[in-house]
């Protein structure tokens, strides 16, 4: 794994989170009827940070949940040899709510499709809005994000590596050369 470039540092990540929180509140005309749902793993940490920023801005705590989509993935049996299955943590009613689904990187759209299936098994929300830190292109399904921290076009030989202090010990985003050497 070879780092090609560091595209976001800690200060940049904080600015992105602040901007996204404001965009969510603006588009939804405040925080009424909103719930946040982070996708394991880094989407969970990102959702926590957006939750904190909205709490700081609006002085309100939104319902916050964690969604694990491992068992909903279409490559569950093909690509994932020993999948690490966690438990979703959704302790609130999602019916008629406006869900902000949060993940770190949007790539092919297949993980988001899995998340949509998982959410629909939990209830019938009013809307589901997608929030991603990085949109790197290469969609295989007709899925787009409503909130994007940064668009980073990549080649097929590149990957995006999001690092968050909660799990990686640092806040940064890198473009990685993923070619086998």
C-alpha positions in Angstrom: 0.0 0.0 0.0 1.6 3.2 -1.2 0.3 6.6 -0.2 -0.1 8.9 -3.3 -1.3 12.0 -1.5 -2.9 13.2 1.7 -6.0 15.1 0.6 -7.5 16.1 4.0 -6.0 16.7 7.4 -7.6 17.1 10.8 -8.5 20.7 10.4 -9.9 20.0 6.9 -12.0 17.1 8.2 -13.4 19.4 11.0 -14.4 22.0 8.4 -16.1 19.4 6.2 -18.1 18.1 9.2 -19.2 21.6 10.1 -20.3 22.4 6.6 -22.2 19.1 6.2 -24.0 19.7 9.5 -25.1 23.1 8.3 -26.2 21.7 4.9 -28.3 19.0 6.6 -30.0 21.6 8.8 -30.6 24.0 5.9 -32.0 21.4 3.5 -34.3 20.0 6.2 -35.3 23.5 7.5 -33.9 22.6 11.0 -33.7 19.4 12.9 -37.4 18.5 13.2 -38.1 14.8 12.4 -34.4 14.1 11.6 -32.5 10.9 12.7 -28.9 10.1 12.0 -27.7 6.7 11.1 -24.0 5.9 10.7 -22.9 2.8 8.7 -20.3 0.7 10.5 -17.4 1.4 10.9 -16.2 4.8 10.0 -19.7 6.0 9.1 -20.5 5.4 12.7 -17.8 7.7 13.9 -18.6 10.3 11.3 -22.3 10.2 12.4 -21.2 10.8 16.0 -19.3 13.9 14.9 -22.1 15.3 12.8 -24.5 14.5 15.8 -22.2 16.6 18.1 -22.0 19.5 15.6 -25.8 19.6 15.1 -26.2 19.5 18.9 -23.8 22.5 19.2 -25.7 24.4 16.5 -29.3 23.6 17.3 -29.0 22.7 21.1 -30.9 19.5 20.4 -29.9 15.8 20.5 -31.1 13.9 17.4 -31.7 10.2 17.5 -28.5 8.5 16.5 -28.1 4.9 15.4 -25.6 2.5 13.9 -26.4 0.3 10.9 -24.4 -2.8 10.1 -25.1 -4.0 6.5 -22.8 -7.0 6.3 -25.6 -9.6 5.9 -27.3 -7.4 3.3 -24.3 -7.2 1.0 -24.6 -8.8 -2.5 -21.0 -10.0 -2.2 -21.5 -11.5 1.3 -20.7 -15.1 0.2 -18.5 -14.3 -2.7 -15.9 -11.8 -1.5 -16.2 -11.8 2.2 -14.6 -15.0 3.4 -15.0 -14.5 7.1 -17.2 -11.4 7.4 -17.1 -9.5 10.6 -20.8 -9.2 11.5 -21.7 -6.6 14.1 -25.0 -5.6 15.4 -27.0 -2.6 14.2 -28.0 -0.3 17.0 -31.3 1.4 16.1 -33.2 2.1 19.3 -35.8 4.5 17.9 -38.8 4.3 15.5 -37.8 5.2 11.9 -41.3 5.3 10.6 -42.1 8.7 9.0 -38.7 10.1 9.9 -36.1 11.8 7.7 -33.1 9.5 7.9 -29.6 10.9 7.3 -27.6 7.8 6.3 -23.9 8.5 6.8 -20.8 6.7 5.4 -17.2 7.6 4.8 -16.7 6.7 1.1 -19.2 6.4 -1.8 -17.8 4.1 -4.5 -19.9 1.6 -6.5 -23.1 2.3 -4.5 -23.5 -1.4 -3.5 -23.0 -0.8 0.2 -25.6 2.0 0.1 -28.0 -0.3 -1.7 -27.5 -2.8 1.1 -28.1 -0.1 3.7 -31.4 0.8 2.0 -32.6 -2.8 2.2 -31.6 -3.0 5.9 -33.4 0.3 6.6 -36.6 -0.8 4.8 -36.6 -4.0 7.0 -36.8 -1.7 10.0 -39.7 0.4 8.9 -40.9 3.0 6.4 -39.1 6.4 6.7 -40.4 9.5 5.1 -37.0 10.1 3.4 -33.5 8.7 3.3 -30.8 11.2 2.5 -27.3 10.0 1.9 -24.3 11.8 3.4 -20.7 10.8 2.5 -17.3 12.2 3.4 -15.8 11.3 0.0 -17.5 10.5 -3.3 -14.8 8.8 -5.5 -17.0 8.0 -8.5 -17.2 4.6 -10.3 -20.8 4.0 -9.6 -22.3 0.7 -10.6 -25.8 1.5 -9.3 -27.9 4.7 -9.8 -27.1 6.1 -6.3 -25.9 9.6 -5.5 -25.2 11.4 -2.2 -27.3 14.3 -1.0 -24.3 15.6 1.1 -20.7 15.2 0.0 -17.7 16.3 1.9 -15.4 16.2 -1.0 -15.5 14.8 -4.6 -12.3 12.9 -5.3 -12.2 11.3 -8.8 -10.0 8.2 -8.7 -8.6 5.8 -11.1 -9.2 2.0 -10.9 -5.7 1.7 -9.4 -6.4 4.1 -6.6 -8.3 3.8 -3.3 -9.4 6.3 -0.7 -8.3 5.6 2.9 -10.2 7.5 5.6 -8.5 7.5 8.9 -10.4 8.6 12.0 -8.9 9.1 15.4 -11.5 6.9 17.1 -10.2 3.8 15.3 -7.0 4.8 13.5 -5.4 7.3 15.9 -5.5 10.1 13.4 -7.9 12.2 11.3 -6.9 12.2 7.7 -7.9 11.1 4.2 -5.4 9.6 1.7 -5.4 8.5 -1.9 -3.7 5.1 -2.0 -2.1 3.3 -4.9 -3.7 -0.1 -4.8 -1.8 -1.7 -7.7 -0.1 -5.0 -6.8 3.7 -4.6 -7.0 
